[in-house]
Amino acid sequence: MHRILLLVFLAPVLAAQPQPWRLVYDASIPQVRFAASEIRQACVSRGCTLSEEPLSAIIQPSGAVRIVIAAGPDSSRQAAAALGVAPLDIQTPQSYAIRRAERAGGLTLAVLGADNVGAMYGGLDLAEAIRLGTILETHDSRHSPKIAQRGIKFNIPLDLRTPSYSDNSHQAQNNIPEMWSFDFWREFLDDMARHRFNVLSLWSLHPFPSLVKVPEFPEVALDDVWRTRVPMDDTYSHSGSDMLRPELLRDVEVVRKLTIEQKIQFWRDVMQYAADRGIQVYWFTWNLFTFGAEGKHGITTDQTNPITIAYLRASVREMVLTYPLLAGFGITAGENLRDLEGEFSKEKFLWKTYGLGVVDAKRIQPWREVRMIHRYHMTNHNEILQEWKDYPGPFDLSFKYSIAHMYSIPNPPYLAPALPFLSPKLRTWLTVRDDDYYSFRWGDPDYARAYLGNIPGPDKIAGYYMGPDGTIWGREFLSKEPDTPRQTIIRKRWYGFMIWGRLSYDPELPDSLFQGTLAQRFPELDAGVLFQAWKAASRIFPKITSFHWGDIDLRWFPEACLSHPRHRGFYTVQDFIEAQTMPGSGLASILEWRSKKLAGETWKGEGPLEVADALAGYAAEVLRLTPRLRSAQGLSKEARETLGDLTAMAHLGNYYAEKIRGAAELALFDKTGAPSNREAAVQHLRSALVHWKRYAAAYTAQYEQPRLYNRVGWVDVHALTSKVEQDITIARLWRPGTGPDAPAAAGADVPFRE
C-alpha cells in the first residue's frame, strides 16, 4: 500500500461556494497520522469543513486546492509521478520537499517525505501554514535538518527511592506523580514533535528499580510510586550522594499504585508514543548510585563489589531486553565513582556494567542497535577509548558546551580543546544547559541563530540536548494563577522551545514566521511590537551572565543574583568588583577596566559601563513597548503573564545595570579615595535598590515565593531585598586600599562584609 496522505484544501477566496477540504491518508503510519490530526485542527481553527477519505482518492479530481503528503522514497516517487511534480531530490533522514503545481485552475501542494518523520514535518509545516493563513503562498522548497539530533535533557524524578539529581526541590517533588501520567507525556511529546525535537534524554541517578525486573536480583524491583512528606532543605550534597536520606523514608505517601509490570508497560507505551512522533528515548545515569537497591542481595555503592557489578550489568541487559524502542544509554564516570587504579578504575567499572550489559543483551537480541553516549565528565579521553574499543554498537561522547549557561555568549570556547580528537568516527553530543531561566519566558531568534551557527558540523557533532539541572521541565509549580492541570514547562515556554527546535532543524527560517505565530497566538496584541519587546527582554540574561560569570549552576542564578549558600549566597557589590567575565566574551571585568582607566589606557571592547548601558538599553526598550501592549483590549491570561515576565526581566536588567555602575565607582574609590567616586557608587546602588523592589513586585505578582531549588537552595526575591540594601552600606563603609588587590599587610583592614 502506498503510504500517502492527501489533503484537499479549498480556500474561500478561490470559489464562490467553498468545497470541503479533503484529507486522504494511510492511517497505518503514526507519524503521518499525527500530521493529519494537526491539519485537521488547523482546518477547524480556520472555520473550514473537512472530509477524510481513503488513500485511493488520490486518483480523484483535485478540486480547487490539493495538498498531498507522501512518506518514504517509493511513495514520494509514485506521488510525484501521479501529480506531475518534480520528484524528491534528497534522501537524508527527516527530510522532505514541497512541490507546487497549478493545473486547470487547481492548485497542488505536494509534500514528499524521505521517510515517515520527514513526511510528518512536512505535514506540520502545512498545518502551520493553514493556521497562519499563508497556505496559498507555499512554493517549491526542500528541507533537511541542520542538526540531525535535537534533544531535551530531562532530569526525571521517578520515585523517592530512585531519585534524580534535582529531587531536593519543590519542582521535582511536585512532579513525581506527573512522571507516571500518560496525559503528561502525551502533551509533552506532541509539543516536542511540533517544535521538531527528536531526542528525549531522561536523566536519573539510578532508575533501574523503577523500570525493570532483574531475575538474578528479584528483591530490587519496586512496586508503586513513593514521595516523602518530610520537608527538604538546601543542605544536600551537590554530588547526589545523599539524595535518599533515611529520614525521608519515615513519612511517605504512595502517589501511584502500580506493580512493576504496570510500570514496565507504562514506559513501553511512552517510548512507543515517542517513536510515533519521531522521537528517540535515551536513559542517562550518574555513577555509582544504587538507590532503591542498596542493601538488597549484598548490593552496595562500592565499585569493587562484584555483586554490585553483576547487578548493574544485569540491569543494563534487562533495560535493553525490556524496552525494544530504547535508543541507548548515556553514562557518566561520576559523581560517585572513586579514582581507583587497575581493575576497578572508573572506566573499567563502566565497561563491566554498561558495556558488558549491552553485550549480554545483544547475544539474545543480536539485531539490536544500542547507542552509548559517554559524557566527557570526570574522566579521561584516552581511557575512554581504551576501555570502550570493543563496544558493539554506535559510540559517542558528550560535552558541556556552555557549561551551565547556554544564555551567555553564542560562541562558547570550551569545546575547542576537544575538537582535534573528534571525527566522523568519534563524535560528541553537546549538553546545552539551561540553568538561567527557571521562571521566565525567553524569546530571541537572533541569539539562537548565532548560537546554532557556531556549533561545529556533523563531522564533529552528533547532536545536542538542552535542559537544566536546577529544575524539572515537567509541569510548572510556580504560578499564582495555575491552569488545571498545570501547564507543562514546554507549553508555558512554547516560544523559546519553538525558536530552538525549529532553528536547529532550519536556521534559515525568517523572523516573519515567528511574528506570524505570535500574531496567531496573541490576536489581541501587535505582534511586531511584542516580537521586539520579547527580543529585548531576552538579551538581558546573556549580557549579565557573560559579564558576571559563574560557570556551573550552583555558582550563578541570574534570576536572583544568587549562588548556593555554601558557595557565596547573594552576590554583593564587592563580589561584582571581584568577579571575572566569561572566557571568550571579550568583556572587561571591573578590575581590568579600572587598571586601564587609572593608567590612562582605553579598553578596546566592552567594559562594565558599556555592559551597564546595554542592559539599561534593553530594559528601556521593554518598558517603552510593554505599556502599548498592556493597553490592548481583552488580554488573555497568557498575554498578561508573558508581559509580566518581560516587565520583570526589564526591572532586573535595570537593577544589574545600576549595580555594575555602582561597583565600578566603588572600585575606583578603592584606589583613588575620591569622595565623588564613593558618592556616585552609593547613588547607583540606591537606584539599584529601587529597581530590585520593582523587580520583586513584578516577580511575586505571578510567582510563588519562597521556593527550594536543588542547586541554589532557597530563593525568595522579596527577602533578598535586605541583601540589596546592604550593598549601600558596603559602599558607605568601604575604606580605600582594602580591595581584592590590597597588599597582604593590610589584610586586617578589609571592606565591610557580613
N, C-alpha and C positions, 0 to 999 in steps of 0.2 A: 504494500500500500504506500502510495506516495505520501510523505509526511509534509503536507502543505496546509497552511492556514490561509483562508481567504476572507477578507472583509471587503464588502462593497459599501461604499460611503457615498451618499448623495447630499451635497450641500444645498441648503435652501436657495442660495444665490444662483444656482445653475439651472433651476427648473421652477416653473410656476407651481407645480404640485409636487412637493418633495416625496421621493420614494423612500421606503425603509432602508436603512443601512443593512447590508448583508454580511454575515460573518460565517465563513466556511473554514473548518479546520479539522485536523486529525486529533481527536481528544485523547489519544493514547500517549501523546508527547507532553509530559507535565510542564516543561519549561514554556512550550508554546501555549499550553492551556492557561498558564499564568498570564502570559501576554494577552491572550484573548480576554481574560477577565478584566485586565486593565483597560483594554479597548472598550469593552462593554461599559465599564464605569465612566470612561471619558465620554462615550456617546450619551449616556444618561445625563451627565453634567451639562451637555450642550443641548439637551432637550430633543434628542433625535430618537426615533424608533429603530429597532434592530431586529433582524431576523437571522437565525442561526441555521445553517444548512450543512449537509454532508459534503465530504471532500469532492465528490463527483460534480458538484455545482460549479467547479472551475471552468467547465466547458459551456456553461450557460451564458447568455448575453450579459454584458457587464453593467448595463445601466449607465448612469452619468459618471460615476466615480467608482473605481475599484482599487482595493488595496489587497495585495497578495503577499503572504509571508511563507517562505519555503525554508525547511530545516534540513541541512545536510547537502553534500555535493550533488547527489543524484536528484533529489527533489528540486534543488535550485536549478540544476541544468534543465530538467523537464519543464519546470515552471517558466523559465526564461524563454524556452522554445515555444511553449504554448501561448505565451503572452506577447511574443515578438519584441522582447527587450534584450539588451546586452547581457551575456552570461556573467556569473560570478567570476571575478578575476583574482580572488585572494582566498587562500585556504588556511590561514593561521587560525588556530582555535579561538573562539569567541568573536570571530569577525563576521561582517555582513556587508552587503551592498544594497543601496536603494536605487531603483531604476524608475524613471518616469517616462510614460509614453501616452500620447493623445491619439485616439483613434475614433474617427467619425463622431466627433462631439463628446466622446467619453474620455475619461482620464484614468490611467492605470498607474498606481504606485506599487512597485514590487520590492519586497524585502527578501533578499537571497542570503540565507544564513550558511556560513561554513559548517556549523554544527548546531545542535539544539540551543546552546547558550547564545550563540550569535543571533539565531532567529529570535530568541526571547528579547535580546537587547534591541534588535530592530523593531520588534513589536512594541516595546516600551517607548521607543522613540516616536512611533506613530501615535500611540496613546497620548503622549505628551503634546504632540502637535495638535491633536484634536482638542485637548483641554485648553491649549493656549490660543486656539483659533488660527493656527498657521499651517494647517494640513495642506491647503491648496498651494502653498508656497514651496512645498517639498520638491527637490530636484535631485538629479543623479549625484550619488556620493558613495564613497567607500570608507569603511570603518574597521580598524583593528586596534587592539589595546596597546597603548604606550607602555604601560607596566602590566605584565601578564597576571601577576598575583597581587590582589589589592585587599588587604585584610583588616580585621578588627582584633585587637588584643583585649581579652575579656577575663579579668580575674574573677573566678566564679565561686561564690560562697555556697557550696553544696550542702553543708551539714556542719553542726557544731563539731562533730567527730572527725570530719575531713575538711578542714578549713583551707582557705586560700590565703594569700599574702596580705589581703586587705580586710580581713574579717573583724578586726577590732575597731569597728566604726559603725555609726548609725546606718549609713547607706548599705553596708554589707549585711548587717543583721536584719534589716527590714526586707532585704531582697532574697533571703534564703527560701521562703515559700515560692517566690516567683520563679526560681530556677527549676521548679518542678511543676510549673504550669505551662501546658501546651499553648494556651492562649498567648502567653508572653512570647514564646519562641515563634509562634506563627506571625505575630506582628513584627517582631524584631527581624526575622529572616526575610519577610516580604520587603521591609524597608531596606535591608541590605541589598537585595536584588534591584530594587528601584534605583538605588544610588550607585549601582554597578560594583559593589564589593562582592568578592567571590571566595574569600577565605575567612573562616571563623576559628580563631585560636583561643581555646579555653585553658586558663592557667590555674593550677592548683598545687598546693604543697605535696599532696598525696591523695589522689582521687580514687584509687582503686577499690577500697572497701565499699564505696558508694556506687560503683559501676559494674563490678564483675564478681562472679563466684570462682574461686580458685580451688580445684579439687583437692590439692595437697594440703590446703590450709582452710578447712571448712568453717572455722570459727571467725574468720575475718570479715566475711560479707555482712553488710549492715542492712537490716530492715528499717523502715520508717525514716523520717527526716526530723532531726532534732535541732532545737535552738535553745540557747541558755536564757534564763530570766535574770541572771546575775549581771549587773551593770559593768560595762567595760570602762577602761580608762586609757590614759596616754603613757602608761609605764611599760608597755610591751616591748620586747626586743624588736629591733629592726631587721633581724635575720629570720623571723618567723618561728624560732625555736620554741617559744612558749605560747604559741597561738591557742593551744588547748591546755589551759591551766586546770589543775584538779578542781578548784573551787567552782569552775564554770559548770561542772557536771553535777553539782549539788542541788541545782534547781533548774530543771529543763522542761521544755514543752515539746510535744510532738506536733509539728505543723503540717505534716502529711503522713497519712497511714499508707505505706507502700511496702510490699515484700521486695526482696532483691530481684525476684523475677519480674515484677512490675516495673522496677527501676530500669532494668535492662531493656524491657520493651519500650519504655518511655524514651530512652536515649537512642534506641534504634529508630523510633519514629521521628525524633528530632533530626537525626542525621539523614533520614530519607527525605524529610521535608526540605532540609538544606540542599540536598542533591537536586531536588525538584526545582530549586531556584538557582542552580548553577554554583552552589557554594560547597566548598570542601571544609571538613572539620578536622582540626588537629587538637590533641591534648598536650599541654606543656606542663612540665613539673620542675620544681626546685628540688635539690637533694642535699643531704639524705634526710627525709622525714618519713615517719611511719605512723602518723596519726590514724587512729581507728584500728590499727593492727598491733600497736605496741603492747608487748607482754603476752600476746597470744602465740602459741606454738613456739615460744622462745625467740620471737622477733624483737629486735632492738634497733636503735639508731647507730649501732657500731658497724662501720663499713668493713670490718674484718670478720664479722659474724657470718659464718657460712649459711646459717638458716635465713638471715636477712637477705643475703644474695640470692638464695634459692627462691625465696618468697617473691622478691621483686621480679626476678626472671620469669617466674610462672605467671605473675600478674600481667606483665607485658604480653606474654604469649596469649593469655586469655582475652586481653583487650583486642588483639588482632582477630582472634577467632570469634569473639562475641559480636564484634561490630564490623560487618562486611564493608561498610562505607567509610570506615575510619581512614583518613588520608595519611596519617602519620603521627609522629611524636615530635615535640620539642623538648630538649633536655638542657639542664644547667649543671655545671660542676660546682655547685654551691646552692644555698647559702650555708649548708650544714655538713659539708664534707671536710674532712681533715686533710692537710697536706702531708700525706704519708708517702713513703718510698716503696718501690718494689711491687709485689703482687697486689697490694691494697691501695695503690695510688688512686687518685680521683678518676683518671681516665680508664684505668683497668677496671675499676668498680663499675663505671657506666657501661663499659663494653660487656662485662659479665652479666649485667642485669638487663639493660635495654637492648644492647646489641644481640646477645645470645637469645634473649626472649623473642626477638623478631626472627632470628634464625630458626628457633624451635617452631614458631608458627608457620614459617614457610615450608618446613618439612611436611606439615599437614596440609597446607594450602599453598602449593608452590607457585600458583598463579598470582598471588597477592603482591601488590606493589605498596610498600610502606616507606614513605619518605621520612628520613631522620634529619631534624634540624638541630644542630648543636650550637648552642649560644657561645659567642666569644666572650665569656664572662667567667672570671675566676679560674682561668685555665691557660694553656699554652698551645700555640698553633701547631708546633711540631709534634707535641704529644697527642693532639687530636688526630693528626694524620697517621701517626704510627699505630695507634690503637684501633682506629676505625678503617684501616685499609682494606679489610675483608668484608665490610658491610654489604649485604646482598640486596642493595636497592639504592634509590636516589639518596644522596647525602649532601646537605647544605650546611652553611654556617649561619649565624645570626649576630647582628651588631647593633648596639645602641647608637643610632645615627645622630641624634641631638642630645644625647644623654637623657635627661628627663623633660626637656623643654623644646618641643617642636615649634612653639611660638616664640622664637628668639631671632635668629637670622636664617635666611633661606639657603645658606651655603655653609653648614657646619663643617668644621675642619677635621673632626675626629676620625673619620673613616680613612683619610688619606694614607696613613702608615700601613693599613691593611691592603690597600688596592693592589700593590705588586704581587701579593700572594693569591689573588683571586683570578679566576679564569673561567671559560665556559664549562670546564670540568669540575670546578670548585667555586660555587657562587655563594653569596651571602644574602640573607634576608635582612631588611632594616627594621629594627624595633623603633618605631616612631612614637615616643612617649608624650602623651598629652597630660602632663601634670601641672597645667596652667589654669585651665577653666574647669572648675567644679560646679559653678553656679550659672554662668552667663552663656549667652548665645553668641558665637563668633561668626563672622562672615566677611571675608576679604578675598575675592578670586585672584587678585593680583599677587598677593603673598603666596597663595597656593601654587599658582603657575610658576613663580620664581623658584619656590622650594622644590617642586617636582621636576622642574627643568634642570636643576643642579644634581639630581640623582644620576649616578653613572648608568650606563646602558645595560642591556640584558646579558652581555658577555661577562659582567661582574655581579649583577644584582638579579636575584631570583624574584623578588617582590618585597612587599612590606606589610606590616600590620601595625596599626596605630591604636593607642589606648593608654589609660592611666594605671598606675599602681596605687594611687592615693584615694581612689574612689571606685565605684562599681557602675558600669554602664548598663544597669538594669532599669528598673523603674525609678523615677525621681521621688525623693522623700525630703525635699526642702520646701516645697511650695506652701504658702499660707492659704492658697486657694486651689487645692488639688482637684484634678479630674477624678472620675470614678470609672474604671480603675485609674490609678495614677499613670501619668504619661511615661512611656519609655524615654530614656535619655536620647535615643536616636530619633525619636519623634519630636521631642522638645527642641533638640538642636538640629533639626532636619536640614536647615540651610547650610550649616557648616559641613555636615555629612555629605550633602549633595555636592558641594564645591569640591571636597577632597575626592570623593568617589568618581564623579563624572570627569573631572580634570585628570585624574590618574588614568582613566581609560582614554580620554581625548583632550589633551591640553589646549587644543585649538578652539574649543567651544567659546563662543563670543559672550561678552557681557550681556548682550540682548537676551540670551536665554535665561540668565539669572534674573534680569529685570522683569522679563515677561512672567517668570514663575512667581516673583514677588507680587506682581500685579494680579495674578490669578489667585494667589493665596490671601492677599490683603486688598480686596477690591475697594475698600473704603480709603486707602492711602495712596498718595502719589508715589508710585514705585521708584521713579528716578530719584526722588528726594530720600526715600528710605534706603535705596541702594548706596547712596553717597554717605548717609549718616552711619549706616552699619559698617561700611568700609572704614570710615574714620575712627569709629569706636574700636574696631578690631585691630588697629595699628598701635594701640596704647600698650598692650601687654608685651608684644615683641620688642618694642623700644625699651621699656623699663627693664625687662628681663635680660636683654643683651647688655644693658648698662650695669645693672646690679646683678652680677652673675652668681648663681648658686647651682652647681651642676646637677645634683640629684634632688629629688623632690622634697626630702626632709630638710634641705637647706634653703629652699626658696619657694614660697607660695604667694604669688603676686596679689591674689585677692585680699590678702590680709597683712602684707608686709611682714611675713612671719616665716620662721623655721620651727622645727621641733624644739621644745624647751630644753632638751638635753644638748642641742647644738647651740642655739643662740636665743631662741624665742623671738620677741619682737625686735626688728632691726631699727636701732636708734639713729639719730643724725650722726653720731660718732661712727657707727657701723658703716654708714654711707660714705663717710670720708675715707674709711679704710678699705672699702670694697674694691674688688677687681672687676673689670669688664670681661665680657665673653671673649675667649680666644677667637680670632678671625673676624671680630666685629668691626675693627678699625676705630673703635671708640676710645677716647682717652678717659682714664679714671680721674677722679678728683685730685689725687696726689700727683699723677703725671701732669695734669693740666696746671696745677699750682706751681710745680717745679719750673715749667717752661714760662709761665706768666711772670714769675718773680725774676726769672733770668732774662726777661725781655724777648723771649722767643715766641713764635707763633706755632700752634699745633695745626698741622695740616690734616684736617678732618674734623670730625665731630668731637667736641669736648662736652663737659657736663652742662654748660649753659646752652649749647645748641640742642642737646638732648632735652633739656627742660623746655626750650622753646617749641620743639617738635611736639612734645607731649601736650603742652598748653594749646598748640595749634589744633591738634586732633580733637581735644576736648571742646575747644571753642566752636569747631565745625559741628560737632554733635549737638551742643547746646544751642546753636543757631538754628539747626534744622528740625530738631525734635518738637519744639513748640508748634511749628507748622503742621506736623503730623498729628500731634495730640488734638489739634483743633478740628480734625475731621469728625463728621457725624457718624454715629453708630460703630464706634471702635469695638472690635471683637476682643474677647479676653486675651487671645494670643497676641493681638496687636498691642494691647495695653502692656502686657508683660514683656514683650520684645522691646518696646520703647523704654520700659522701666530698666531693662538690662543696659541698653545703650546709655541712658542717663547716668546710671550708677557707674559705669565704666568711665564716662567723661569726668565725673567728680573725682574718681580715683586717679585719673590722669592728671588732673589739676593738683591733687594732693602730692603726687610724686614730683611734679614739676617744681612746686614750691619747696619741697623737702630737698631736692637736689640743689636748688639755688641757695637755700639756707646752709646746706653742708659745704658748698663751695665757698661761701663767705666766711663760714666758721673756720675752714681750713686756711684761708688767707689770714684771718685774725690770729690763728695759732702761730704764724710766722711773723706777721707784721706788728701785732699788738695794737693795731689802729682801732680805736673805739667805733669808727664808722663801719668797719667790717663786722664787728660783733652786733651792732645795732641793726645792720642790714640782715644778718643771719636771724636775729630774733624776729624781725618783721616778716621775713619769709616763712618762718616756722609758725608764726601766728596765723598767717594766711593758710598754711598747710592744715592747721587745726580746723579752720572754718570749712575747708574743702572736705576734710575727713568726716566732719559732722554731717555734711550734706550727703556724703557717700553712705555713711552708716544709716541715715534716714531712708535713702533710696533703697539700700540693700534690704533692710529689715521690713520695708513696706511689702516685700514679696516673699522673703525667705525666712525660715525659722532659724533662730539662734538661741543658745549655742549649739554647735554640732561637733561631734567627735570624728576626726579623720585619722586613719591609721598611721599616716606618715608625718603629719604636722601637729597632731594632737587636737586639743580643744580650740575651736575658733568661735569668737564672739566679737563681731566688729564694733558693737556698741561698747563693750567692756574695754576694748583696745583704745578707746578714746583717751583714757587716762595715760596710756603709754605715749600717745601722740602729744599730749600736753607736756609730758616730761622732757620732750625734745627742746622745748622752750627753756626749761630750767637748765638743761645741759648747756645750752648756748650761753645763758646768762652767767653761769658759774664757771665757764671754761677759763682756764689760765693759760696764757700764751706759753709756747715752748713745751707743752706736755702731750703733743700729738703722737701718732704712731711711730714717727721717726725721731722722737726726742732722744737725747743721749741717755745711756744706761744709768748715769749718775743721777739723773732726775727721776729715776723710777718711782720714788716715793711720792713724787708730785704729779699726780695723774688727774685727768679730767673727771668731772662728775660722771658717775655711772652707778646704777643700782648695785 
